[in-house]
Amino acid sequence: MCELDQNLQTPMVELLLSLADDKLFLGHRNSDWTGIAPILEADIAFSSLAQDDIAHASAFYELIGTVNDKNSDQIAFGRTCNEYRCADIVTKSDNFNWANAIARQLYCNTFDYHRLARLSKSNWSPLSALSKRILAEQTIHVDHISTWIQHLGNGNSDSKARLQEALNTFAPYAVMLFEEPEGLQELHDASILQNDSDFYTDWKSTIDVILNSAGVTCTCELTNTKGGRSGKHDEDFVRSLAELQEVFSTDPLAAW
Amino acid sequence: MVNKQEILDVLSTIPDPEMPISITDLGLIEDIAIEGDAVHITVLPTFIGCFALPVIAENIETKLSELNKVESVEVSFTNDPPWSIDRITDAGRASLAEHGISVPEHGSICHSETSSPPVELRISAVLCPWCKSTETALTSPFGPTRCKSIHFCNTCRQPFERMKKV
């Protein structure tokens, strides 16, 4: 199935924007670590994660373009603040604290792993094909971040305490990832998406396995707060957006 | 009219910009469509964020345009079907091994369809391409290019690269 029903186009764009915007901004924030990560391999890794995430975002913006007939650069850079659909954990400042960067990365990477696993079962083939492809790369991200969680958690009492503090700080933001994009139910009703297990439970059991192996924990609870997925963003997001749009607003035709 | 074999012969002379292997041995070519003097090549990226893609497209266009019966060349990329290491030919594997780049075995792709947590992917023994020792360790899953990880051999004390299992 390649053609998407007219009435499903808006919900599909909302869903794809939540995914692409998460990846674009997470990639953007991860690139902050280029040149200054604690060790060389971590520096290369975070730069690579950023490159992957921005490329994944770009692929999803192109897919959105096939639905709403817009240029992918325009979609990525040409919107106003309340038109972005990312959850604000992706732009929450890590204050250049490595434990914060690792905690944010764990929450987002495992969330994306499960999100892509679900989307790869979609019966809209352009979405399932791309999600399957990206899931293979996402698996490597999760594996990498699990290793860092173990390094810090099993390191010494200082690294463990700092990781635990970072996990606690970012936990309330992690659950914001689960705010549903508008119209998601319509995609389920039309069988574009299948609901075969509970997303949050799947995600929580994955992070619990990883955190357990490092002797740390995450306590969090789902809320119904409207946030990034509804276009309501915090100050950190606004700052990130201004930075991201700096070139585009000067020259909308600049190539990236 | 130009035929498929002539096109393939040219494509097999084009090296990957980042590795000692031709783009045909790497399994990048998904489709060759010929319509009169127009040729359309469909290419599979190894990794979505690979920087080499524009260079590969340009090399294909330049090389094929040199053929007499070809007027226009178009290159497009698709992720469906996805590229995987299973597409690398035996000749390609041999060429990579000669240059110290290890490639996972056919059919050993790690990513699973299930939603079980993808933890501890690194437990399987990786063979050193230099001395064939299995006493090796992963240095980093992120190497000089998107498709390779960095490893170290504790027997011959040499670093080496490995294609990622996708």
Interface residues (C-beta under 8 A of the other chain):
Chain A: E41 I44 A45 S47 S48 L49 Q51 D52 I54 A55 H56 A59 T110 Y113 H114 A117 S125 P126 A129 L130 K132 R133 I134 L135 A136 E137 T139 I140 V142 D143 H144 S146 T147 S197 D202 S205 T206 V209 I210 S213
Chain B: F47 I48 G49 C50 F51 N79 D80 P81 P82 S84 I109 C110 H111 S115 P117 P118 V119 E120 L121 R122 T139 S140 P141 F142 G143 R146 I150 K164 V166
